[in-house]
Amino acid sequence: MIPPGVVDAVEADVHRLCARYAARLQFHGWHHVNFVRTKAGRFAVLNGAEVSVVETAALVHDVNYLVLRNSAAAAGSGLRCAILARAGVPRHVAAWIDRIVDEAEMASRGKDISLEAQALSDADTLFKALPVTPVVLAHKYLEENGIGLRELANKICGEQQSVHDEGFYFYNAEAAAQYAHWAAANLQLWQCIRESLDDADVSALLETVSGSQATA
């Protein structure tokens, strides 16, 4: 669907932006984009989605964080389409990719999204569920988006618990079989973090260590 050279051009453009704005993209930088692109391509092969479209969508799925801090995917639509246009992606395919990115967003995705959105969603969701993410990267998310730990815990539990309980945290059966226990452990951890912030002594500890922003 999208020639390899065009995908490479999108990759080069996004990589350049990630390098240029690395200080702003502490969580959603190239490390995140590259991981999601790689996994999304593999999930697309498994579920029969259009691989080149899924990989291209993965490359541009988080450019909204260059437009507006702590924003929804839709905030990046203009920049996303500009990147795709510069690379030579046909306008109708770019519009399709933009829809896929919106479809795959954790906060609003449903059970019956397209195969392409499923592949992208599973890859992005896996990054969230990685056991190393809360240990190595959560503080980078806080800094990138200017939010506190309580807000992040509420966001994770609020957006992810319902899709987990309803059985479509991962759409792909192989992904679910391999990673569902990571997702469950991650959600339990964030539930415990949220509960711990209601403990006055824990809050006092965090304020002493990091300042009040840590629990805001």
C-alpha positions as CSV (number, residue, x, y, z in Angstrom):
1,M,0.0,0.0,0.0
2,I,2.8,2.5,0.9
3,P,6.1,2.0,-1.0
4,P,9.1,1.3,1.3
5,G,10.9,4.5,0.3
6,V,7.9,6.5,1.4
7,V,7.8,4.8,4.8
8,D,11.5,5.4,5.1
9,A,10.9,9.1,4.4
10,V,8.3,9.3,7.1
11,E,10.7,7.5,9.5
12,A,13.5,9.9,8.7
13,D,11.3,13.0,9.3
14,V,9.9,11.7,12.6
15,H,13.4,10.7,13.7
16,R,14.7,14.2,12.9
17,L,11.8,15.7,14.9
18,C,12.4,13.4,17.9
19,A,16.1,14.3,17.9
20,R,15.5,18.0,17.6
21,Y,12.9,18.0,20.4
22,A,14.4,15.2,22.5
23,A,14.3,17.4,25.7
24,R,10.5,17.8,25.3
25,L,9.8,14.1,24.3
26,Q,11.3,12.4,27.3
27,F,8.6,9.6,27.3
28,H,7.3,9.8,23.7
29,G,10.6,10.2,22.0
30,W,12.3,8.0,19.4
31,H,12.7,5.1,21.9
32,H,8.9,4.9,22.2
33,V,8.2,5.5,18.5
34,N,10.6,2.8,17.3
35,F,9.4,0.2,19.8
36,V,5.7,0.8,18.8
37,R,6.6,0.8,15.1
38,T,8.4,-2.5,15.4
39,K,5.7,-4.3,17.5
40,A,2.9,-2.8,15.4
41,G,4.4,-4.2,12.3
42,R,4.6,-7.7,13.8
43,F,1.0,-7.5,15.1
44,A,-0.1,-6.4,11.7
45,V,1.4,-9.5,10.1
46,L,-0.4,-11.7,12.7
47,N,-3.8,-10.1,12.3
48,G,-3.7,-9.6,8.5
49,A,-3.7,-5.8,8.6
50,E,-1.9,-3.6,6.0
51,V,1.6,-3.7,7.4
52,S,3.0,-0.6,5.6
53,V,0.0,1.5,6.7
54,V,0.3,0.3,10.3
55,E,4.0,1.0,10.5
56,T,3.5,4.5,9.1
57,A,0.7,5.1,11.6
58,A,3.0,4.0,14.4
59,L,5.7,6.4,13.3
60,V,3.3,9.4,13.5
61,H,0.9,8.3,16.2
62,D,2.3,10.5,19.0
63,V,3.3,13.7,17.2
64,N,0.5,15.4,19.2
65,Y,3.0,15.7,22.0
66,L,5.0,18.1,19.8
67,V,1.9,20.3,19.3
68,L,0.5,20.3,22.9
69,R,1.6,18.8,26.2
70,N,-0.6,16.2,27.7
71,S,-2.8,16.1,24.7
72,A,-5.0,13.6,22.8
73,A,-3.9,12.1,19.5
74,A,-6.3,14.4,17.6
75,A,-4.2,17.4,18.5
76,G,-1.5,16.1,16.2
77,S,-3.6,15.7,13.1
78,G,-2.3,18.7,11.3
79,L,1.4,17.9,12.0
80,R,0.8,14.2,11.3
81,C,-0.7,15.0,7.9
82,A,2.0,17.4,7.1
83,I,4.7,14.8,7.8
84,L,2.9,12.3,5.6
85,A,2.4,14.8,2.8
86,R,6.2,15.7,2.8
87,A,7.0,12.0,2.5
88,G,4.6,11.6,-0.5
89,V,1.9,9.6,1.2
90,P,-1.3,10.0,-0.9
91,R,-3.9,12.3,0.7
92,H,-6.5,9.6,1.0
93,V,-4.0,7.2,2.7
94,A,-2.9,10.0,5.0
95,A,-6.5,10.5,6.0
96,W,-6.8,6.8,6.7
97,I,-3.7,6.8,8.8
98,D,-5.0,9.8,10.8
99,R,-8.2,7.8,11.5
100,I,-6.3,4.8,12.5
101,V,-4.3,6.8,15.1
102,D,-7.5,8.2,16.6
103,E,-9.2,4.8,16.6
104,A,-6.3,3.2,18.4
105,E,-6.2,5.7,21.3
106,M,-6.5,4.0,24.7
107,A,-8.8,6.6,26.1
108,S,-11.5,6.1,23.5
109,R,-11.0,2.8,21.7
110,G,-13.7,0.2,21.5
111,K,-14.0,-3.5,20.8
112,D,-14.6,-3.3,17.1
113,I,-11.9,-1.1,15.7
114,S,-10.1,-1.8,12.4
115,L,-7.4,-4.4,12.1
116,E,-4.9,-1.7,11.5
117,A,-5.9,0.2,14.6
118,Q,-5.8,-3.1,16.6
119,A,-2.2,-3.7,15.6
120,L,-1.2,-0.1,16.5
121,S,-3.2,-0.2,19.7
122,D,-1.6,-3.5,20.8
123,A,1.9,-2.2,20.2
124,D,1.2,1.1,22.1
125,T,-0.6,-0.7,24.9
126,L,2.3,-3.2,25.3
127,F,4.7,-0.3,25.8
128,K,2.4,0.9,28.6
129,A,2.2,-2.5,30.2
130,L,6.0,-3.3,30.0
131,P,7.3,-4.1,33.5
132,V,10.1,-1.7,33.0
133,T,7.9,1.3,32.1
134,P,6.8,2.4,35.6
135,V,10.4,1.9,36.9
136,V,12.4,3.5,34.1
137,L,10.0,5.8,32.2
138,A,7.1,6.9,34.4
139,H,9.0,9.9,35.8
140,K,9.8,11.0,32.3
141,Y,6.1,11.0,31.5
142,L,5.4,13.2,34.5
143,E,8.1,15.7,33.4
144,E,7.2,15.6,29.7
145,N,3.5,16.4,30.4
146,G,3.8,18.5,33.5
147,I,1.5,16.4,35.6
148,G,1.8,14.8,39.0
149,L,1.8,11.2,40.1
150,R,-1.8,11.1,41.3
151,E,-3.0,12.5,37.9
152,L,-1.0,9.8,36.1
153,A,-2.3,7.0,38.3
154,N,-5.8,8.2,37.8
155,K,-5.3,8.4,34.0
156,I,-3.8,4.9,33.8
157,C,-6.5,3.3,36.0
158,G,-9.3,5.3,34.5
159,E,-8.4,4.5,30.9
160,Q,-7.0,1.0,31.1
161,Q,-9.0,-0.9,33.8
162,S,-12.3,-1.0,31.9
163,V,-10.8,-2.3,28.7
164,H,-8.9,-4.9,30.7
165,D,-12.0,-6.0,32.5
166,E,-14.0,-6.1,29.3
167,G,-11.5,-8.4,27.6
168,F,-9.9,-6.2,24.9
169,Y,-6.8,-4.8,26.6
170,F,-5.0,-6.6,23.8
171,Y,-6.9,-7.5,20.6
172,N,-4.5,-10.1,19.3
173,A,-4.8,-13.5,21.0
174,E,-1.1,-14.1,20.9
175,A,-0.3,-10.8,22.4
176,A,-2.9,-11.4,25.1
177,A,-1.5,-14.8,25.9
178,Q,2.1,-13.5,26.1
179,Y,1.6,-10.1,27.8
180,A,-1.7,-10.1,29.7
181,H,-0.1,-11.0,33.0
182,W,2.2,-7.9,32.6
183,A,-0.9,-5.8,32.0
184,A,-2.6,-7.1,35.1
185,A,0.4,-6.6,37.3
186,N,0.9,-3.0,35.9
187,L,-2.7,-2.1,36.6
188,Q,-2.5,-3.5,40.1
189,L,0.7,-1.5,40.7
190,W,-0.9,1.7,39.6
191,Q,-4.0,1.0,41.7
192,C,-1.7,0.6,44.7
193,I,0.1,3.8,43.9
194,R,-3.2,5.6,43.7
195,E,-4.2,4.2,47.1
196,S,-0.9,5.0,48.7
197,L,-1.2,8.7,47.8
198,D,-4.2,8.9,50.1
199,D,-1.9,7.9,53.0
200,A,-0.9,11.1,54.8
201,D,2.5,9.7,55.7
202,V,3.2,8.6,52.1
203,S,2.2,12.0,50.8
204,A,4.5,13.6,53.4
205,L,7.4,11.4,52.3
206,L,6.9,12.2,48.6
207,E,6.7,16.0,49.3
208,T,9.9,15.7,51.3
209,V,11.7,13.8,48.5
210,S,10.3,15.5,45.4
211,G,8.1,18.4,46.3
212,S,4.3,18.7,46.1
213,Q,4.3,18.2,42.3
214,A,5.0,14.5,42.9
215,T,1.6,13.8,44.2
216,A,-0.5,16.6,42.6
